[in-house]
Structures are given as C-alpha cells and as structure tokens.
Amino acid sequence: MQSLNWSESTVLVTGGTGSFGRKFVEFLLQSQRPKKLIVFSRDELKQHEMRQAFPEGPSSPMRYFIGDIRDRDRLTRALYGVDVIIHAAAMKQVPACEYNPFEAIQTNIVGAKNVIDAAIDQGVSRVIAVSTDKAVSPVNLYGATKLVAEKLFVQGNAYAGGRSTRFACTRYGNVVGSRGSVVPLFLQQRETGCITITDPEMTRFWITLDQGVRFVSTCAERMRGGEIFVPKIPSMRLVDLADTIAADCERRVIGIRPGEKIHEMLLSADESRHAVEQEDRYVIQPEGHWLDHPAQDGGRPLTEGFSYASNTNQDWLDGAAFRNLL
C-alpha cells in the first residue's frame, strides 16, 4: 500500500457524532487537516450541534451526511471520492443490545457488511473499524456482534480481490468518561453518598479518548490489511476506581449484570499464536493466505499460551494515575 498522507485524503467517519467520532474529527482538524472530512451519522441534532463547533464552508474541509450504515445505498453515495473510512458507528450499550438483539445485529453486523461492500464498490483505499475487548470470547450480544464484525473486516480483504481496498481493525478497552461508562455513573452516585459495585474482584482495561483517537490514527497509517491492532493499556480494579472517585461513600455490592464478565481480555491465547508484539501494541496478523503483502515489521512473536487480560496485566493504574487520566 502507498503511505497515508492525511492532508491529501478525503476521510469519512461513520458514527461521527459519537464520543469517539467527534474527538477523531477534532484531532484530524487540529493535527492533520485532511482535504475533506465527512461526518456520517443518523443523528440530526448532534450533527447540528457539531456543525457549530466545526462549521462547513469554502475554507473548511468539513461535510455532514445524514445517513445510517444500515442503508447501503446511502453509504455508497456518501463514499464517492473517499480515501479513508474510520468506522465507529455501532450499538454499544450492553443492556440495550441484550434487550434489542435484532437491532444490534442490523447495526453492528449488517452495517459492517454494508460498509465493506460500499467501500469496495467505491474504491476506498483504507478502512479501519473500531472494536472492543468484549469481542474476545464474548458472553454478551454486543461482544458477539463485534466479533462477527471483526471477522467481516478481516475477510473483507479477500472480497476486495485485486482492488486496492484494504480493511483492518482496532480493539481496545473501556474509554475513561465515555457515555454509558462507569465513571459518569460513579460521579453521579457520589452525590447520593452510595456507590454500587457489581463485583469487588472486577477489573477493566482503561484508555482515554485522546489515546484511543491517536491509536486509531496510527493504525490507519500502519495497516497493510487484515490486522487487528491492540494497544498496551493499563488495568484497574473497580473498587480502586470507586475509592478514587468517591472514597467517603457507602458501598453496595449488587452483582454483575447479564452479559458482564469479571475480567476482560484484549488478546486470547489462540490469537497470540499469530500475533506479534511491538513497543506500544500487539498486532494480530491475518491467517488467510489471500493477502499479497508482508506481515507487520518490527514485531516479535509471543510466547506459547500468552493472553492479554485485565486481571493478569502487568500495567496497573493507582488512584493518582487515574485522576491524571480524568
């Protein structure tokens, strides 16, 4: 693949009005200044609000498209002339996906297929999909749909055939302070004097929105097709998180919710057999023989049986470090 020059590229962000999408747009405008930057989402109000911060105009690269990734025809129209897709649109709330499984499948799986088909048909060069640690050995529907989406994007390179379109994925853990995460919940509960803990042993991987955005950006630059990129990020126990946010509050253990794990995993032992370790990330290499490019450079093979889980992580956050993230 040719090297990626953001300033000469037209970039489209699906789910561009979400927490990640908005931050990614801000990052590109400040640091890369792409030729054109398209926000694709179905939320008219959020697009209106975002337009106030990042306006369109003759001197602006910004464009706004109302559309749903479930609608392949609209995607195909939106992708005309696009060089890079950052695919961040998804149903992400675990309880919502459990209660509305058909809707989660339509967005997270059928929507992913539509992005792949439209990207190939319109000759998009690079597509990076944003995934989650919940896609590894999933126990809830959200994780299962994201696992399927990862498989689709990796194998999408085979569907591209001799065309130039290439697909890859990024996979990371909980985003500090994102909508629906435990941090805003604890901050809200702190006002009542009582914090609810699902399980005292629970651990999670943590990454900031800024870190996630920069990680996805570098993955788009490094990708060759078929990789799943996993950042090296710290873990933290939920009880330590509660101590950091609301040390003086009462604690009430309520048990884990349906579809939750005690610990999360970013890289399984089975995946590690065809993964390499780089300085700041792991790269799961595609196993298919259909890619005509070399593997990622500069990585070392992982030891037999290695897995990357939130409870066995070597990098842990304490209260002071987490406050710095906040």
N, C-alpha and C positions, 0 to 999 in steps of 0.2 A: 504493500500500500504506500501511496505517497504520504509524506508527513503532513500533519494537520496545521494549517495556518488559520487561526480563528478569524483574523481580520479580513480574510478573503472568502470567508464561508457564510452561507446562509444557514442559520440554526433554528430548528423548531423544537419547542419544549412542550410535550404533552403534559397535562396537569400543571400548566404553567402558572396557575393562580394559587396552587397549594403552597405549603410551607417551604418545601424544597424548591419547587419551581420558581417561586418569587425570588428566593435567595440566589438561585443559579442565574436568573436574569440579571439581578443586581451585580453579581460577581462578573459576568461577562461584559456588562456595560462599563464597569469600572476598570477592568484589567485587560480585556481583550478587544473590545469594540468591534464586534463582527459586522460584516457587510449588511446583514439583515438578521433580525432576531424576532421570531414569531412565537407568540403565546397562544397555545391551542388548549382550550378548556370549554366546558359546558356551562360555567357559572357566569352569567351576565353581570351580576352585581360585583363580584370580585374583579372581573375584567375592568369594569368602570372605575373601581377604587384603585386598581393597579395603574390604570391609564393616567390617574392624577399624579402618581409618583414617577412613572416612566412614560411620558407622553409620546404620541406619534407626531410626525411632522416631516417636512422636507429634509431637515438636518438630522433626523433621528432614525436609527435602524429598526425601531420598534414597529411591530404589526400585531394585531389582535384578531384571532379567528374564533368565533363561537363554533363549537363542534364537539362531538362525542366520539371516543375511539371505538364505540360500538358501530359507528356509521362508516363503513369502508369507503363509500363514495365521497363523503365529505373529507375524509383523511387523504384520499388520492388527490382531490383538488387542492387541499392545503399544502401538500408536499411538492407541488410543482416548483422546480428550481432549488429545492432544499438539498444541502450537502450533509448536514449532521442532524440526527434526531437524538434528543435526550428524552427517554420515555419514562416519565414519572407518574403518569395518571394511573390510579388504582383505587379500589375499595380497600381500606387499610385497617378499619376498626374490627378487631376480632369478634366482639359480640354481634355487631351488625352483619358480618359475613356469616356467622353461625345461624342467625335468625333468618337471613335472606340469601340462602345458598345459590339460588338460580341467578340472582343479581350479581353476586360476586363472580360467578363463572362467566357471565356475559361480559363483565368489565375486565377482569384480570386475565382470563384465558382467551375468549373470543376477541376481546380488544387487542390483546397481544398479537394474535394471528392477523388481525386487520392491519396493525402497524407494520408487521413483517411483509405482508402481501403488497401493501401500498408503497412501502419503501423500495422493494424490488422493482415494481412496475414503474416507479418514477426515477429510478437510478440514483437514489440516495447513497452516498459513499459509506457513511458510518452511522450505526445505531447502537446506542448504549442504553440498556434497560436497568432501572434501579430496583433491586430486590432486597431481601431481608433475611436475617438469621432464622426466622421462622420457617423458611423454605427447606431447612435441613432437618431430616427426619420429622416431618410435620405431624402435629397432633390436632391441629385445627384447620378449618376450611381455608382461612386466609393463607396460612403457610402452604397448604396443598395446592391452591391456585397459583401461588408464586413459584412453587417448584415446577409446575407444569409450564408456566410462562418462561422460566429459565431454560427448560428443555427445548421449548419452541424457538427461543432466540439462538441457542447454541446450534440447533439443527437447521435454523433458518439459513445458515451459511451454505448448506447443501442445496436448499431450494434456490438460492441465488445462482448456482451453477457457475457459468463463465462470466456472469455480470460482475460489476465492481462492488456491489453492496456487501458490506460485512457487518456482522452483529456480535455483540459481546454484552456481558452483564457485570454489574457491581452488586455486592452483597455486604450489608453492614448491620449493626445492632441498633438499639434504641437511640433516638435523637433527643438530646437534652432539651427539654422545654417545648417539644413539638406538640401540636394539638392532639389531645386524647392521651398523652403520656402521663406517667405517674407524678412527674414533677409539678405540673399545674394543679393536679389533684391534691397533693400534699400541701401546696401553698394555700389552696382554698380551705382544706380541712384544718389547717393551722389556726384559722380564725375561730373555729369552733372549740378548740382545745383538745380534740381527739383525732388521732391518725389511725386509719385502718391498714393493717398489714395482712397480705394474703398468706404468706408463709415466712417464718423467721429465717429459713435457710435459703430463700430465693436470691439468685444472683442474675445480673444482666450486664451485657456489653453496653458501653456508652460512647457516643460520638457527638460532637457539636454540629450544628447545621453548617457552620463555616467549614469545618473539617470534611463533612460529607460532600459539600459542593466542590471543594478543591480536589478531593479524591476522585470524584466522578470526572472532573475536568481532565486530570492527568491520565485516567484510564482511557478516555476518548482519544487522547494523544498517543498512548502506547499500544492500543489494541491492534491486533492483526486479524482477529476473527475467531469466535468460538470460546474465548476465555471467560472465566468468572473471576473477577478481582475481589479480594477480601483484604480490608485494611487491618493492620495491627492496632488494636484499640484496647483501652483498659476495661476492667470489670469492677463492679461494686455490689455489695450485699444491700438488699432493700432496707434492712434495719439500720445500716450505716447511713444510707441516704435519708431515712427518716430522722436519725439523730442530727444530721447536718442541717436539715430544713426546719425541724420542729423538735428541738431537744427537750423542751419542757412539757410537751403534750402527752396526754394519755395514749397508750397503745391498745388497739383492739385487733386480735387475730381473727380474720373472717374466712380463711381457707381460700385456696386457689379457685379461680373461675373456670367454667368449662372451656376447654381448649388451651389452657395455660400449661407451661412447663415450670418446674422448679428452677432449672438451668437451661440456658440457650446454647446453641452450637453454631459456629460460623464455618467450620470445615470438618467434615466427618473423616473417620479413618479410611473408609472406602475411597473417598475423593482424594485423600492425601497421596494415594499411590500414583496419581498422575498430576500432582501439583508440585510447584516449586516455591521456595521461599526467597523473597527479595528483601531489601533492607527495611522497607516500610509496609510490606504487604505480602500476601500469598496469592499465587496465581494458579487456578485450577485450569489445566490445559485440556482442550477438547480431545476426546478419544477417537473421533472419527478420522478416517483416512482420506476424507474428501477435501481437505484444505491443502492448498499448494504453497503454503508459506512455512518458514521455520518457526519453532517454538520461541517463547519469550526468552530474551537474552538475560544473562546475569543472575540467574536463579540457581539455587542448589536444591537437590531432591530432599524430600522429607524422610525422616526415619520411619521404619515399618510400624504401623499402628498409630501414628501420630494423629491426634484430633485437636481441634481448637475450640474449647468450650469455656463458658463464662465462669465455671467453678474451678477449673484447672488452669486458668490463665496465669501467666507469670507477672502480669502488669495490673496492679490494683489501685483504685482511687481511694484516698482518705478524704476526710471532710474538707480539709483546706484545699485540696486539689479540685474537688467537685465545686466548691464555692468559686474557684477561679474559672471553671467552665461556665458556671451560671453568669 
